Amino acid sequence: MNRQQFRDVIEQFYKDNLSLIDRKNADYAAADDPFRNFGMAEYMGLSTEQGIMLRLLDKMARLANVSAKGGVMEVKDESLDDTLQDICNYTGILYAYRRSQS
């Protein structure tokens, strides 16, 4: 892979992630509150930011577990690439949330 191919792969990854965020946000949140589902963490005594980080930690744990198993996925309807997308997206969501608070 050369530098341009590398860039093309990364660009497509981010485009796919943005599309996924749009679809999931439409299912889980509201147009006037894109963080609403993460705000539900407040019912458990966590902040919205902590709720986002908790979901991120779930995905990081999954990545670590799959890696320890040599990449073998037990859940067949979610690939390792899906987990990587979720990690990237939760990081972006956390970034956007922090920006919304300043």
C-alpha positions as CSV (number, residue, x, y, z in Angstrom):
1,M,0.0,0.0,0.0
2,N,1.4,3.4,-0.9
3,R,0.6,6.7,0.8
4,Q,-2.3,7.6,-1.5
5,Q,-3.9,4.2,-1.1
6,F,-3.5,4.6,2.6
7,R,-5.2,7.9,2.5
8,D,-8.0,6.6,0.3
9,V,-8.7,3.8,2.8
10,I,-8.8,6.2,5.7
11,E,-11.0,8.6,3.8
12,Q,-13.5,5.8,3.0
13,F,-13.4,4.7,6.7
14,Y,-14.4,8.1,7.9
15,K,-17.1,8.5,5.2
16,D,-18.5,5.1,6.2
17,N,-18.3,6.1,9.9
18,L,-20.2,9.3,9.3
19,S,-23.0,7.4,7.5
20,L,-23.1,4.9,10.4
21,I,-23.4,7.7,13.0
22,D,-26.2,9.3,11.0
23,R,-28.2,6.1,10.9
24,K,-27.6,5.1,14.5
25,N,-28.2,8.6,15.8
26,A,-31.6,8.6,14.0
27,D,-32.5,5.4,15.9
28,Y,-31.1,6.3,19.3
29,A,-31.3,10.0,19.8
30,A,-33.4,13.0,18.7
31,A,-32.9,15.7,16.1
32,D,-32.8,18.4,18.8
33,D,-30.6,16.3,21.2
34,P,-28.1,14.0,19.4
35,F,-26.7,12.9,22.8
36,R,-30.1,11.9,24.3
37,N,-29.3,8.2,24.5
38,F,-26.0,8.8,26.3
39,G,-27.8,11.2,28.7
40,M,-29.8,8.2,29.9
41,A,-26.6,7.3,31.9
42,E,-27.6,10.1,34.3
43,Y,-30.4,7.8,35.6
44,M,-27.6,5.5,36.8
45,G,-25.6,8.3,38.4
46,L,-23.2,8.8,35.5
47,S,-22.7,12.0,33.5
48,T,-23.5,12.0,29.8
49,E,-19.7,12.2,29.2
50,Q,-19.2,9.1,31.3
51,G,-22.0,7.3,29.5
52,I,-20.2,7.9,26.2
53,M,-16.9,6.8,27.7
54,L,-18.5,3.6,29.1
55,R,-19.7,2.6,25.6
56,L,-16.3,3.3,24.3
57,L,-14.8,1.1,27.0
58,D,-17.2,-1.7,26.1
59,K,-15.9,-1.6,22.5
60,M,-12.3,-1.4,23.7
61,A,-12.8,-4.4,25.9
62,R,-14.4,-6.3,23.0
63,L,-11.4,-5.4,20.8
64,A,-9.0,-6.6,23.5
65,N,-10.9,-9.9,23.9
66,V,-11.1,-10.6,20.2
67,S,-7.4,-9.8,19.9
68,A,-6.6,-12.2,22.8
69,K,-8.5,-14.9,20.9
70,G,-6.5,-14.4,17.8
71,G,-9.2,-12.4,16.0
72,V,-11.9,-15.1,16.4
73,M,-15.3,-13.4,16.6
74,E,-18.0,-15.2,18.6
75,V,-20.7,-12.8,17.6
76,K,-21.2,-13.4,13.9
77,D,-23.4,-10.3,13.1
78,E,-20.7,-7.8,14.2
79,S,-17.2,-7.9,12.6
80,L,-14.0,-6.7,13.9
81,D,-14.3,-3.8,11.4
82,D,-17.7,-2.9,13.0
83,T,-16.0,-2.7,16.4
84,L,-13.2,-0.5,15.0
85,Q,-15.9,1.8,13.5
86,D,-17.7,2.0,16.8
87,I,-14.5,2.9,18.6
88,C,-13.8,5.7,16.2
89,N,-17.4,6.9,16.3
90,Y,-17.7,7.0,20.1
91,T,-14.5,9.0,20.2
92,G,-16.0,11.5,17.7
93,I,-19.2,11.6,19.7
94,L,-17.3,12.3,22.9
95,Y,-15.4,15.1,21.0
96,A,-18.7,16.6,19.8
97,Y,-20.2,16.4,23.2
98,R,-17.3,18.1,24.8
99,R,-17.5,20.9,22.2
100,S,-21.2,21.3,22.9
101,Q,-20.5,21.9,26.5
102,S,-18.0,24.8,26.0
